[in-house]
Amino acid sequence: MAKKPHDTPNLDALESGPWPSFVTGLKRLAKDKDSVVDLLGHLEHSYATRKGYWKGGTLGVYGYGGGVIPRFTEIKDENGKPVFPDAAEFHTLRVMPPAGMHYSTDILRKLADIWERHGSGLIAFHGQSGDIMFQGATSENVQKAFDEINEAGFDLGGAGPALRTSMSCVGAARCEQSCYDEGKAHRMVINSFLDDIHRPALPYKFKFKFSGCPNDCMNSIQRSDLAVIGTWRDNIRTDEALAKKWFAKHGMNELVNDVVAHCPTRAIQLKEIKEVRKDAAVSAVAVNDTHALEIDNRDCVRCMHCINVMTGALAPGKDKGATILCGGKRTLKIGDQMGTVVVPFQPLQNEEDYEQIVELGQKIIDFFAENALEHERTGEMIERIGLANFLEGIGLDVDANMVKAPRSNPYVRTDGWDEEVAKIKAKKAAA
Amino acid sequence: MAEPQKQMRKPKETGVPDNKQYMHPTLVKNHGNWKYHDRPRPGVLHHVSHSGDQVWTVRAGTQRQMDVHTIRKLCDIGDQYAEGHVRFTIRSNIEFMVADEKKVAPLIETLEKNGFPVGGTGNSVSMMAHTQGWLHCDIPGTDASGVVKALMDELYDEFRREEMPNRVHMSTSCCEINCGGQADIAIIVQYTKPPKINHDLVANVCERPSVVARCPVAAIRPALVNGKPSLEIDEKKCMCCGACYPPCPPMQINDPEHTKLAIWVGGKNSNARGRPTFMKMVASGLPNNPPRWPEVAAVVKKILHVYKEDARSWERLSDWVERIGWPRFFEKTGLTFTKYLIDDWRGSRANLNASTHIRF
């Protein structure tokens, strides 16, 4: 039995209603844990005064420099004593999840037991960077909890100016749109840079994210420094039986309005079967006895819309790999930035192909470490130095797929033009 | 100190664990070999493999911030109906995979009986991506879990149904850094006053040059205040972003009255149809009003309602606005377009209308 609960009228109001209540969960923990009794008091104080009262600090586990988020209370009485002493230290351990966030119930129970022993019993599945967040340990218990979590096969994630924990979609494990083995790439890349995760020494944070197709379920273009997004180079595959089944259920209006009309590059046309073009870059599939969809794959930008609507009837091709974008980030300091294409297509068929993502990651992290200003993300760095200089720095060739359009102003010195053209032509001839 | 250090356990630098050891066996067996999927009902995905194997996934909402008792309850359900394997989505929904269709109905019944709503698939309003807030962040302007709980109570039916024109992703963020991320509808703190500086603490707590460097509009400079080294703010330049607060807590940006909430719409992560988009601010000045933030909920519900009525099938919120135009968005939602919504940050003229494209 824990100590007597504080009055929490504001939080009590979050126990009603149909959605699962974190307050009810905290109250259940507070039956046995003084720390959660005081956490509820602490949070109620925030609700009553509309302000936050945690401060950070420096705290870690033996051998690592990051991965623990220290929290000390700032609610003190006139003598400087914590008003909620049992929640005065309420630190978080960030722990990297398995790719795709798959768990057996056995391992979840084991992790829950560890956190009940050494922490508050409050765990977030998952934080915004993808970590399992074990919230609420005293300074003394951080090491004990980590030792057991680590023995269970899990390791700390990133915090501060470091490589951060990564995320990947469910992908090949359960999704027909998957264009590579996201879990393999995720694990291989991140486990190649553990030193940069555990011992923060970069100018600022650096994030990888892995999405299996352009639906980008990991929001990687907007949220990561290096976004690896599955795609394909050959033709969209078709399945006539599934196409006819789809059409029988949805009909001509939906086919025209929801599929054909939404194609962003007008690559799809509805045609009478006898008028469908025979061409190596055309995918065609009959939807009934008279009509077929015709897709010119040269015009297709692999946006996924038609495949999403007619899953199975239409499917990604077989020459699969990834488009890689660099420089996505959130607001501070110069405003939101999306990633920019730096590799239009990286084949991902064999071990060497996957190794190439690790090598690219290494080059970009090295360049970032040497050239970014303090507290500058890759996106800000690229904006400051220009994409062309960045590409030269990491040894990638320019490609027209990297821009929406060529420049629209003349403010550039072009006296190296002929030399560049000659260099590019020579390289093409040699390939 | 040398003695105890010897006994310290060295970490096993194992990194990301192998996910195959935790994955449902049907997923392991059919890895990379799935053919198509359909959705037999909201909250359920049915995937068919080229091998002929099938798997049904039942998705349920959670509170994300989970106590161990809730986790164990979910494990009990997983053991009883889902062969002992689960996974989580990016929006903190839990998924149970079953290879036997007969297990789907009892699994759904048990989840709902235990208070876990089944839904969040297809054209539903999914669980809101959220941040840490007053519960555990060191710089929050508001709470996160509480805002989400209050909003999801109101959107409970929309989570359990698939009645929106396309999927709706939502997020909340407790400061302008916006850890919650891009979403169709986002609720984000918007500070309205420059920070109040606690000059007694600056010299001891803050590395002044890095605070100066952190300001996006160069409004902060070093100053001597009451004989102590401190910082001062050019309040005419300051746009109240709060960037100086994390590196220097004496730059007090949070205020019970002046910390407001803004609503943003039209963020899209996917490349489907158009390129990914950033969301746009459409309302601000909403009160930070715990425990249930009713003013925010009213605006969010109004936008959702109009979108649901007016958008065509497969139009995400951004696609819908692209068709109807911003004037009609404001007209239909009853929100007011003000001068504060005209972008004046770098590159802003790209957001202005340089054409005669006007809908009458």
Contacts between the chains, C-beta under 8 A, distances in Angstrom:
chain1	res1	chain2	res2	distance
A	10	B	290	5.8
A	10	B	291	4.3
A	11	B	146	7.8
A	11	B	291	6.8
A	13	B	291	4.3
A	13	B	292	6.3
A	14	B	146	5.6
A	14	B	149	5.1
A	14	B	150	6.9
A	14	B	291	5.5
A	14	B	292	7.5
A	16	B	153	7.8
A	17	B	149	7.2
A	17	B	150	7.7
A	17	B	153	3.3
A	17	B	156	7.6
A	18	B	115	7.9
A	18	B	117	6.8
A	18	B	153	6.1
A	18	B	156	4.6
A	19	B	61	6.7
A	19	B	63	7.3
A	19	B	117	6.9
A	19	B	149	5.7
A	19	B	152	3.9
A	19	B	153	4.9
A	19	B	156	5.9
A	20	B	61	6.6
A	20	B	62	5.8
A	20	B	63	4.2
A	20	B	70	7.4
A	20	B	115	5.6
A	20	B	116	6.3
A	20	B	117	7.8
A	21	B	63	6.3
A	21	B	149	6.0
A	22	B	63	4.3
A	22	B	64	7.4
A	22	B	65	4.2
A	22	B	66	7.6
A	22	B	145	4.8
A	22	B	149	6.5
A	23	B	149	7.5
A	25	B	63	6.3
A	25	B	65	7.1
A	25	B	66	6.2
A	25	B	67	3.6
A	25	B	69	7.0
A	25	B	70	5.2
A	26	B	65	7.9
A	26	B	67	6.5
A	28	B	67	5.6
A	28	B	69	5.2
A	29	B	67	4.8
A	29	B	68	7.3
A	29	B	69	7.4
A	39	B	135	7.9
A	43	B	134	6.0
A	43	B	135	5.7
A	43	B	143	7.7
A	46	B	134	3.7
A	46	B	143	6.9
A	47	B	134	7.1
A	47	B	143	7.0
A	47	B	146	7.3
A	47	B	290	4.5
A	47	B	291	5.7
A	49	B	256	6.2
A	50	B	142	7.7
A	50	B	256	3.6
A	50	B	257	8.0
A	50	B	259	7.2
A	50	B	288	5.7
A	50	B	290	6.8
A	51	B	134	7.8
A	51	B	254	5.3
A	51	B	255	7.8
A	51	B	256	6.2
A	52	B	133	7.6
A	52	B	134	4.9
A	52	B	137	6.3
A	52	B	138	7.1
A	52	B	139	6.9
A	52	B	140	4.2
A	52	B	141	7.6
A	52	B	174	7.9
A	52	B	254	6.6
A	53	B	134	7.8
A	54	B	136	6.5
A	54	B	137	6.7
A	54	B	138	4.8
A	55	B	138	5.6
A	55	B	249	6.6
A	56	B	138	4.7
A	61	B	11	6.6
A	62	B	5	7.8
A	62	B	8	4.1
A	62	B	9	6.7
A	62	B	10	7.2
A	62	B	11	7.0
A	63	B	8	7.7
A	63	B	10	5.6
A	63	B	11	4.5
A	64	B	11	6.0
A	69	B	136	7.9
A	71	B	136	6.2
A	71	B	138	6.8
A	90	B	136	7.1
A	92	B	136	6.5
A	96	B	15	6.8
A	96	B	16	5.2
A	96	B	17	7.7
A	97	B	16	7.8
A	97	B	88	7.9
A	98	B	16	6.7
A	98	B	17	4.8
A	98	B	18	7.0
A	98	B	19	3.7
A	98	B	21	7.9
A	98	B	22	5.6
A	99	B	16	6.2
A	99	B	19	4.7
A	100	B	19	5.4
A	100	B	23	7.6
A	100	B	87	6.4
A	101	B	87	5.1
A	101	B	88	4.3
A	101	B	89	7.5
A	102	B	19	4.8
A	102	B	22	4.6
A	102	B	23	4.4
A	102	B	24	7.5
A	102	B	27	7.7
A	102	B	85	7.0
A	102	B	86	7.8
A	102	B	87	4.6
A	103	B	22	5.0
A	103	B	85	7.3
A	103	B	86	5.6
A	103	B	87	6.6
A	103	B	88	7.7
A	104	B	21	7.6
A	104	B	22	4.7
A	104	B	84	5.7
A	104	B	85	5.6
A	105	B	75	3.9
A	105	B	78	4.5
A	105	B	79	5.3
A	105	B	84	4.8
A	105	B	85	7.2
A	105	B	86	6.7
A	106	B	84	6.9
A	107	B	22	6.0
A	108	B	71	5.9
A	108	B	74	7.7
A	108	B	75	5.4
A	108	B	86	7.2
A	109	B	71	7.7
A	109	B	72	6.4
A	109	B	75	5.4
A	112	B	68	4.1
A	112	B	71	4.7
A	112	B	72	6.1
A	112	B	75	7.9
A	113	B	68	7.7
A	115	B	68	6.3
A	116	B	68	5.0
A	121	B	67	5.5
A	121	B	68	4.4
A	121	B	69	7.8
A	122	B	65	6.3
A	122	B	66	7.3
A	122	B	67	6.0
A	123	B	66	5.7
A	123	B	67	8.0
A	123	B	68	7.1
A	123	B	71	6.6
A	124	B	64	5.5
A	124	B	65	5.3
A	124	B	66	7.1
A	124	B	92	7.8
A	125	B	62	7.2
A	125	B	64	6.7
A	125	B	66	6.4
A	125	B	88	4.9
A	125	B	92	6.2
A	125	B	94	7.7
A	126	B	88	6.3
A	126	B	92	6.9
A	127	B	132	7.7
A	128	B	129	6.8
A	128	B	130	8.0
A	128	B	131	6.1
A	128	B	179	4.9
A	128	B	180	6.9
A	128	B	181	6.8
A	135	B	65	7.7
A	135	B	135	8.0
A	135	B	136	5.7
A	143	B	8	7.8
A	143	B	9	8.0
A	146	B	11	7.4
A	147	B	9	5.2
A	150	B	11	5.8
A	150	B	12	5.5
A	150	B	14	7.5
A	151	B	12	7.6
A	153	B	14	6.5
A	153	B	17	5.1
A	154	B	14	7.6
A	154	B	17	6.1
A	155	B	11	7.4
A	155	B	12	7.3
A	155	B	13	6.6
A	155	B	14	4.9
A	155	B	15	5.3
A	155	B	16	7.5
A	155	B	17	7.7
A	156	B	11	7.6
A	166	B	16	7.4
A	167	B	90	6.9
A	169	B	90	7.7
A	170	B	87	6.8
A	170	B	89	7.9
A	172	B	31	5.3
A	172	B	32	4.1
A	172	B	34	7.9
A	173	B	19	7.6
A	173	B	23	6.0
A	173	B	27	4.5
A	173	B	28	7.7
A	173	B	31	5.7
A	174	B	27	5.3
A	174	B	34	6.5
A	174	B	47	5.7
A	174	B	55	6.7
A	174	B	57	7.0
A	174	B	97	7.3
A	175	B	34	6.2
A	175	B	37	7.7
A	175	B	47	7.6
A	176	B	34	4.0
A	176	B	35	5.7
A	176	B	36	5.5
A	176	B	37	6.3
A	176	B	47	7.1
A	178	B	32	6.7
A	178	B	34	7.4
A	181	B	31	7.8
A	181	B	32	6.6
A	183	B	19	5.1
A	183	B	20	7.8
A	186	B	16	6.5
A	187	B	15	7.4
A	187	B	16	4.5
A	187	B	18	6.9
A	187	B	19	7.5
A	190	B	15	5.9
A	190	B	16	5.0
A	191	B	15	3.8
A	191	B	16	5.8
A	194	B	13	5.2
A	194	B	15	4.9
A	197	B	15	7.7
A	198	B	11	7.7
A	198	B	13	6.7
A	214	B	270	7.1
A	214	B	271	3.8
A	214	B	272	7.2
A	215	B	270	4.8
A	215	B	271	7.1
A	215	B	272	6.1
A	216	B	269	5.4
A	216	B	270	5.6
A	216	B	271	6.1
A	216	B	276	7.1
A	217	B	90	6.4
A	217	B	269	7.6
A	217	B	270	7.9
A	218	B	90	6.5
A	219	B	90	7.4
A	219	B	181	6.0
A	219	B	182	6.5
A	219	B	269	4.0
A	221	B	269	7.2
A	221	B	271	7.8
A	221	B	276	5.2
A	222	B	181	6.8
A	222	B	182	4.8
A	222	B	267	7.7
A	222	B	269	6.1
A	222	B	276	6.2
A	222	B	278	7.6
A	223	B	181	6.0
A	223	B	182	7.9
A	229	B	271	7.9
A	239	B	36	7.9
A	242	B	36	6.3
A	254	B	313	7.7
A	257	B	312	7.3
A	257	B	313	7.6
A	258	B	313	5.8
A	258	B	314	5.2
A	262	B	273	5.4
A	262	B	314	6.1
A	264	B	273	5.3
A	264	B	274	5.9
A	301	B	271	7.8
A	302	B	271	7.6
A	303	B	271	5.1
A	303	B	272	5.3
A	303	B	273	6.0
A	303	B	274	7.9
A	304	B	270	7.1
A	304	B	271	6.4
A	304	B	272	4.8
A	305	B	272	4.5
A	305	B	273	4.9
A	305	B	314	7.6
A	308	B	272	6.0
A	309	B	314	6.8
A	311	B	36	4.9
A	311	B	37	6.0
A	311	B	38	7.6
A	312	B	35	5.8
A	312	B	36	2.5
A	312	B	37	7.6
A	312	B	48	7.7
A	313	B	36	7.7
A	315	B	35	7.9
A	315	B	36	7.7
A	330	B	177	6.1
A	330	B	178	5.3
A	330	B	179	6.8
A	330	B	181	7.1
A	331	B	176	5.9
A	331	B	177	5.6
A	331	B	178	5.1
A	331	B	241	7.9
A	332	B	176	7.6
A	332	B	177	5.3
A	332	B	216	7.5
A	332	B	241	7.4
A	332	B	243	5.2
A	333	B	214	6.6
A	333	B	216	4.8
A	333	B	243	5.8
A	334	B	216	6.6
A	334	B	346	7.1
A	335	B	345	5.7
A	335	B	346	7.1
A	336	B	178	8.0
A	336	B	182	7.6
A	336	B	278	5.4
A	338	B	276	6.3
A	338	B	278	7.6
A	374	B	210	7.0
A	374	B	213	7.5
A	375	B	210	7.3
A	375	B	213	7.3
A	375	B	214	6.8
